[in-house]
């Protein structure tokens, strides 16, 4: 009697696992639906990343308030639908480590293993959402810094989970690039 119950439970578990696998793989091959414009949250987060971590060292005279950043985004940004391989070739300064480290990931959990997950459950939940959603999502914002040495440095300001989800879903990534020029050389190492 116990064997029948155990086999019955195993059958149910295998059935549920098979349905999950089918559902997950179906979602994993769908293109992400990108919105034309970035959301207010995306713009605010992108500005925060630029202002808090990069602006002072790279271009202290550029877009120091949220209002100025929005004006810069509106006036000079341009949009491209990029493949993951194209983004990898650009060696985006604050993306390349995670993307290269987990390029063979098969599911959201692979991108944030224990011990490599600074924001804890938030990162994981965001990855789950972006790999499964059929809703439009905000484009990724990348600063394109043109240096006096004719080199270009790329800095991802917002959108790592959307990029990683695009990798899993085999989707292109809609990117808004903000080009700026600085009077100093940039390093792309």
N, C-alpha and C positions, 0 to 999 in steps of 0.2 A: 504494500500500500504506500509506504514512504517513497519507494522508487518511482511509482506512478506520479506522485505529487512533485517530486524533484524534477522528473523529466517534463512534466507539464509546465512547471515554472521556467525551466530552461527553454522550452519551446516558446513561451510567451516572451521571455527576455530576448531571444534570438529574433523573433518577429518584430519587436519594438526596435531593436538595434538595426535590423534591415531597413525598416521604414525610415529611421533617422538617417541612415547612410544614403538612401535614395534621395530623401528630401535635401540633405546637406549637399550632396553632389549636384543636384539640380540647381540649387542656389549658387553653387560655386562656379558655374559656368555662365551666369547671366551678367551682362554688362551693367555696371552701376549707372543709375540715372542721375546725371549731374544737373544741378540748377544752373541757370545762366549767371546769376549774381551770387556773391557770397552772403551768407546770413550775417546779421548784426553781431552774433556771438563769434563767428569766424573772424570777422574784421577786428573785433575787440581783442580776441585772443592773439591774432597775428600781430597787431600793434603792440600788445603786451610783450610778446616774445622779442620783437624788434627793439622796443624801447628798453626793456629790462636787461637783455643779454647781448645785443649786438651794436646798437646805434652808437653808443658812446665810443667804442673802439674803432668802428668802421667809418661812420659818417655822422659825426656829432651835430652837424648843421641840418640834417635831414629829418623831417617829420617827427618832431618831438612831442606833439600833442595828438590826441586821438583825432581831433578835427583835421589837423594838417595831414595825418596819415590817410584819412578817408579821402581828402582832396587829392593826394598823391595817387592813391589807388584808382580813383575815378578818372584822373586826367592822363596818366601815362601807362597804366597797366595794359597788357595785351594777353590774350587767351590762346592756349594751345591744348589739344588733346594729345597727351603723350603716352607712349608705352612705358612699361616698367623698365625695359632695357634702355630706353632713351634717358629716363631719369637716372638710372644707374651710371650711364656714361657721363653724365654731367657732374658726378661726384659732389652731390649736394652735401655741404659741410656737416650739418647736424642730422642727416638721414642715413648716410652711407654705412655707418657701423651697424645699426640695427637691421637695415635692409640686407646687407651682405651676410651678416651673421645668421640670419634666419631665412635666406632666400629659398631654401627647400622646405619651408614650413608647409604643413598640410591642413592645419586648422588654427583657429584663433589662439588656442592655448599654447601652441608652439612658439608664438612671438613673445610671450611673457612668462617664461618658466620661473619657478620659485627661485628667488635670489636675484632676478633681473627684472624687477617689476616695481619701480619707484612709487607709482601711484596706487598700487594694490588693485583692488577689485574694479576701480574706475576704468583702468586700461582694458581689462578683460571684458567688461560689459560693453565698452565702446567698440571693441573688436567684434563681439558677437553681433551687435546692432548693425554695424557697417557691412558685415559679411552676409547678413540675412535680409536687410531691408529692401523693399521695392519702392520706397519713397525717394524723392529727389534729395540729394545731399549737396552740401556746399562745395564749391571748387577749392582746391588746395592753393595756398598763397605762398609764392616763393620770391624772395628779393634777389634780383640779378644785379650784382655789383661789378661795374666795369672800372677797372683800375687803370692808372696811368701807364702801366706796363702792358696794356692791351690784353690782359688776362681777365677772365670773368669768374667771380666766385658766386656760388648759388647758396642761399640760406633759406631753408624751409621755415616759414613763420607759423604755419598751422597746417594740420592735416595728416599727420603720420598714420593714424588709424585708417583713414580713407585710402591712403597709398597702400598700406599693407593689405587691406580688404580687396583692393583692386588686384593685387598680386594673387590672392587666393581665388578671386572670381574670374581671373584672366580677363580683366577689363582694362580699358584705357583710363587715364587719369586726366581730368580737366584741371588745368593749372592756370592761375592768373599770375603772370610774372610782372614784377614791378622793377623796371630798369632804373638804376641810378648810376651816376658817374662820380668818381672821387678823384682827388688830386694825388693820390698815393698808389703805389703798386699793391696788388692783392696777391695773396698766396692761395693756391688751390691744392695744397698738399693735405 
